[in-house]
Amino acid sequence: MTANQASAQSCATSPSGEIARALYAQEWLSLGAVVIIIWDMLLLFNDEYIHIWRTPSFALKWIYIFTRYSALLFQCTSYYFLKHTLSRPPIPEPICFIWTFVQSIGTQIMILVIEGVLMLRVYALYGKNSAAGWFLVVTFLIQRVMAVVILFRVRGHLQFDEICRAKNDTADAFVFGAGVLVTQVVIWTMTYNKRVVRKESGSNSRFVSLLLRDGAWAFGGIIMLFSVIVPYSFLVEISSHVAYSWPISLLSIATCRIIINMQGLKSAAIVTASVPKDPEDIELPEFLGGS
């Protein structure tokens, strides 16, 4: 084979400039999704050791561990596949579909976890009232059913280009985003309606203030995240991985910080245990790390 033939073959098999830039960008975005989790782990290293690893077993402890380390493992695995299997176009459509399906499942799990944690906090705020609990369960299940239906609806007509960029996105993404919005509105409204609950109690004031603050950040963050990702995926040709990778990392970080904040509130309550408690005080239930 002559040098000219080898050069021609190399040009034929190597990705074009635009495709190469897209592959390069998605690799760096994937790496960024890994780095931001590691960075947050370093920032919360001391708090995690005190409030998670040194504490007895409780429900949110295991949710924290799952959310933190499954997201890190998932993102590291995603980066590995992007550097190898998914870096050699043209990528077969079956692989693209499987890849998108896995990424979608990962995002759904992170949304499920953060919504579950926020709802448990609201359930505790309402004194474990059965009516409030069932309302939250029904809202949670409706959102999950919508997500599953949408996932299987797009399965039959979703197509990809040579680097797994979806070519025929549908309005189902907006329906899913609307479902997330409604669920967050329900959680935030129920929390806000309890803002004056037994306000004269110092412990209740701290508890309600924490729920309002974290709930507001979670509400605003999730709405902003999906308000950017969903329209951007329609307006700009991006790979399915880019549309999912950062939401998975950011939702994992938000969930872990919410749990750490709850444990910090419990520690503050233990420090002031010598102060007589009001009989009307809200007690942290066992699933939130209460005694």
Secondary structure, DSSP 4 states (H G I P E B T S, - for coil): --HHHHHHHHHHHSPPHHHHHHHHHHHHHHHHHHHHHHHHHHHTHHHHIIIIITSPP-HHHHHHHHHHHHHHHHHHHHHHHHHTGGGSSSPPHHHHHHHHHHHHHHHHHHHHHHHHHHHHHHHHHTTT-HHHHHHHHHHHHHHHHHHHHHHHHHHTT--B-TTSBBSS--THHHHHHHHHHHHHHHHHHHHHTTTTTTTTSHHHHHHHHHHHHHHHHHHHHHHHHHHHHHHHHHHS--BHHHHHHHHHHHHHHHHHHHHHHHHHHHHHHHHTTTSPPPTTPPPPPGGGT--
